[in-house]
Amino acid sequence: MTTPLKILAINGSERDGNTSDVLRHAAAVAAARGVQWETVDLRNIQMSRCGPCGDCNDRPVPCALEDGVPGVIRKMVEADGIVFAAPVHGFGTASLMQTFIERAGVGYLRFDRPLSNKVAGIISVARRYSAGEVWAQLTVNALLNRMIVVGSGFPATVHALHRGDALKDDEGLTNVQRLIDRMTDMMELLDEHRTLTGRDNLLAAREVNERIGLALNETGPAAEDEAVVDVTAVDETVRELADDVWARQ
């Protein structure tokens, strides 16, 4: 290992509260393992919502909105591991994190999946309910980006209501520590493999953009020899089948 490994944490909370406290705890665990840590607080990033252009599925180049999102993407690409942390708001992921996922994923990451093979960790913070749902959503987002999600035992979900309560959830903080330790173990293993083999692309990304080739994403005119579906005829056939089913009952 020639340079220290690095974890970038994406904090999706609107406040410097319990989620930030949990990430400071995680940073201390990483420091004890010799891992560099940086937290990006989305509340401090100039970030626009997805615009009204509506051409994201067809755009062949990154998002045209000018704000702080590209800078965060660059930090993610440079990191060895990424922690996505967000509180539960309204039984779902806090809006800052949701906006970032939309902007980053469709606007930048989908073109060549630059987060492939990076180690991912997920932390959710909740008073009581929906911690698992938010954890699952962020985990699926990591899998979509072809990241490596390392099992670390119980999910790193921390329960808190008032400011400071997160630091009282001993079980939740233990699970956070296990998560960071397992992420570090995997990052060290991948780094050792790179050193021994000289290969940087450990798992081939295969297709660059999995949307290519999907019929619903092809907007060009149909080829002359391409069959065109008569929607009216299909609807009529469906109605006839439905009438026949009802007649048999």
Secondary structure, DSSP 8 states (H G I E B T S, - for coil): --S--EEEEEE--SSSSHHHHHHHHHHHHHHHTT-EEEEEEGGGS------TT--TTT-SS-----SSHHHHHHHHHH-SEEEEEEEEETTEE-HHHHHHHHHHIIIIITTT-TTTT-EEEEEEEESSSSHHHHHHHHHHHHHHTT-EE---SS-EEEE-SSTTGGGG-HHHHHHHHHHHHHHHHHHHHHHHHHHHH--S--S---SS-TTTT-GGG--S---TTS----HHHHHHHHHHHHHHHHHH-
